[in-house]
Amino acid sequence: MVPISILLNVVHGFSALIYFGAIMIFGAVFAPRLAKLSSSTLYELFKEIFPPVLSFAEAVGLLTMVFGAGEFLHYMIGYYQLGGTSLVYTVLFSTPWGASVLSGAIIGLVGFLVGVRIATLFERLFKLYKSTNPSSLDEIRVVEAKLRMYSLIGMVLLSATVLLMVLAVSFLPLPT
């Protein structure tokens, strides 16, 4: 039987790789170039391609969060069983591993909330491109600018999270 910690780690790690790659490709490749595309191309992208891609990215992001939280809770429950709340507090706030994991989790949560904001902006763009109102062009440009800004912020937060988590699981010893 596979230990729960390995299962949590593998699913969390694999889904995180997919999510990180999807966010980086979108934030570095697609978002900066949206303003350069014609309205008809953007309409087709927003109508046919982006909705399923966005749904997939949201699902993988949630999977990453759920299994990461499960992994975190698994370790914290283990530390609690060994020494109670004082050991959990010591591990989280007095060890490099704990500080890295805790700060990575907090930054990751903020990054996920930025992702939710990006999804909201996408929904607005979907509606604006479906609108036949010519005055919506100015609003489209504003939403596209916000989308580029939030994509950049999301990439920075996600990169920081990944660096902290890689640091914690690859180089910092697990507290004993």
C-alpha positions as CSV (number, residue, x, y, z in Angstrom):
1,M,0.0,0.0,0.0
2,V,1.2,3.5,-0.9
3,P,1.7,5.8,2.1
4,I,-0.7,8.8,2.1
5,S,2.2,11.2,2.2
6,I,3.6,9.9,-1.1
7,L,0.2,10.0,-2.8
8,L,-0.4,13.6,-1.6
9,N,3.1,14.6,-2.7
10,V,2.9,13.0,-6.2
11,V,-0.6,14.4,-7.0
12,H,0.3,17.8,-5.6
13,G,3.6,18.0,-7.4
14,F,2.3,16.7,-10.8
15,S,-0.7,19.0,-10.8
16,A,1.5,21.9,-9.7
17,L,3.8,21.4,-12.6
18,I,0.9,21.4,-15.0
19,Y,-0.7,24.5,-13.4
20,F,2.6,26.4,-13.2
21,G,3.3,25.6,-16.9
22,A,-0.2,26.7,-18.0
23,I,0.0,30.0,-16.0
24,M,3.5,30.8,-17.3
25,I,2.6,30.1,-20.9
26,F,-0.5,32.2,-20.6
27,G,1.1,35.0,-18.6
28,A,4.3,35.2,-20.7
29,V,3.0,34.4,-24.1
30,F,-0.8,35.0,-24.6
31,A,-1.7,37.9,-22.2
32,P,0.9,40.4,-23.5
33,R,-0.1,39.8,-27.1
34,L,-3.9,40.0,-26.8
35,A,-4.0,43.7,-27.7
36,K,-2.2,43.0,-30.9
37,L,-4.8,40.5,-32.3
38,S,-7.7,41.5,-34.4
39,S,-11.2,41.6,-32.9
40,S,-12.3,38.7,-35.0
41,T,-9.4,36.5,-33.8
42,L,-10.0,37.6,-30.2
43,Y,-13.7,36.8,-30.5
44,E,-12.9,33.3,-31.8
45,L,-10.3,32.7,-29.0
46,F,-12.7,33.9,-26.3
47,K,-15.5,31.9,-27.8
48,E,-13.8,28.6,-28.6
49,I,-10.4,28.2,-27.0
50,F,-10.1,30.1,-23.8
51,P,-13.2,28.8,-21.9
52,P,-12.1,25.1,-21.9
53,V,-8.5,26.1,-21.2
54,L,-9.5,28.4,-18.4
55,S,-11.7,25.6,-16.9
56,F,-8.8,23.2,-17.1
57,A,-6.4,25.6,-15.5
58,E,-8.9,26.3,-12.7
59,A,-9.5,22.6,-12.0
60,V,-5.7,21.8,-11.9
61,G,-5.1,24.9,-9.7
62,L,-7.8,23.6,-7.2
63,L,-6.3,20.1,-7.4
64,T,-2.9,21.5,-6.6
65,M,-4.3,23.5,-3.7
66,V,-6.3,20.7,-2.2
67,F,-3.5,18.1,-2.3
68,G,-1.0,20.7,-1.1
69,A,-3.2,21.5,1.8
70,G,-3.7,17.8,2.5
71,E,0.1,17.3,2.5
72,F,0.6,20.3,4.8
73,L,-2.1,19.0,7.2
74,H,-0.7,15.5,7.1
75,Y,2.7,16.8,8.3
76,M,1.2,19.2,10.9
77,I,-1.0,16.4,12.3
78,G,2.1,14.2,12.6
79,Y,3.9,17.0,14.4
80,Y,0.9,17.6,16.7
81,Q,0.8,13.9,17.6
82,L,4.5,13.9,18.5
83,G,4.5,17.1,20.6
84,G,1.2,19.0,20.5
85,T,0.7,22.6,19.4
86,S,4.1,23.7,20.8
87,L,5.9,21.4,18.4
88,V,3.7,22.5,15.4
89,Y,4.4,26.2,16.3
90,T,8.2,25.4,16.6
91,V,8.2,23.6,13.3
92,L,6.3,26.3,11.4
93,F,8.0,29.4,12.9
94,S,11.5,28.2,14.1
95,T,12.7,26.0,11.3
96,P,13.7,27.0,7.7
97,W,11.5,24.1,6.4
98,G,8.5,25.3,8.2
99,A,9.0,29.0,7.3
100,S,9.5,28.1,3.7
101,V,6.4,25.9,3.5
102,L,4.2,28.3,5.5
103,S,5.3,31.4,3.5
104,G,5.0,29.4,0.2
105,A,1.5,28.3,1.1
106,I,0.4,31.9,2.0
107,I,1.9,33.3,-1.2
108,G,0.3,30.5,-3.1
109,L,-3.1,31.2,-1.7
110,V,-2.8,34.9,-2.6
111,G,-1.7,33.8,-6.1
112,F,-4.7,31.6,-6.4
113,L,-6.9,34.6,-5.4
114,V,-5.2,36.6,-8.2
115,G,-6.1,33.7,-10.5
116,V,-9.7,34.0,-9.5
117,R,-9.5,37.7,-10.4
118,I,-8.0,36.8,-13.7
119,A,-10.9,34.3,-14.3
120,T,-13.4,37.1,-13.5
121,L,-11.7,39.4,-16.0
122,F,-11.9,36.7,-18.6
123,E,-15.6,36.3,-18.0
124,R,-16.0,40.1,-18.5
125,L,-14.0,39.8,-21.8
126,F,-16.2,36.9,-22.9
127,K,-19.3,39.0,-22.4
128,L,-17.8,42.1,-24.0
129,Y,-16.7,40.3,-27.1
130,K,-20.1,38.7,-27.5
131,S,-21.7,42.2,-27.2
132,T,-22.5,44.0,-30.4
133,N,-22.2,47.3,-28.7
134,P,-19.3,49.4,-30.4
135,S,-18.8,51.4,-27.2
136,S,-17.5,48.3,-25.5
137,L,-14.2,48.6,-27.4
138,D,-12.8,51.0,-24.8
139,E,-13.9,48.8,-21.9
140,I,-12.3,45.8,-23.7
141,R,-8.9,47.6,-23.8
142,V,-9.2,48.5,-20.1
143,V,-10.0,44.8,-19.2
144,E,-7.2,43.6,-21.4
145,A,-4.7,45.9,-19.6
146,K,-6.0,44.7,-16.2
147,L,-5.6,41.1,-17.4
148,R,-2.0,41.7,-18.4
149,M,-1.2,43.3,-15.1
150,Y,-2.9,40.6,-13.0
151,S,-1.2,37.9,-15.2
152,L,2.2,39.4,-14.4
153,I,1.4,39.6,-10.7
154,G,0.1,36.0,-10.7
155,M,3.3,34.8,-12.5
156,V,5.5,36.5,-9.8
157,L,3.5,35.1,-6.9
158,L,3.4,31.6,-8.4
159,S,7.1,31.7,-9.2
160,A,7.8,32.7,-5.6
161,T,5.6,29.9,-4.3
162,V,7.2,27.3,-6.5
163,L,10.7,28.5,-5.4
164,L,9.8,28.3,-1.7
165,M,8.2,24.9,-2.1
166,V,11.2,23.5,-4.1
167,L,13.5,24.9,-1.5
168,A,11.5,23.2,1.3
169,V,11.2,19.8,-0.3
170,S,14.6,19.6,-2.0
171,F,17.2,21.4,0.1
172,L,15.8,22.0,3.6
173,P,15.7,19.0,5.9
174,L,12.3,18.0,7.2
175,P,12.2,18.9,11.0
176,T,12.6,15.9,13.3
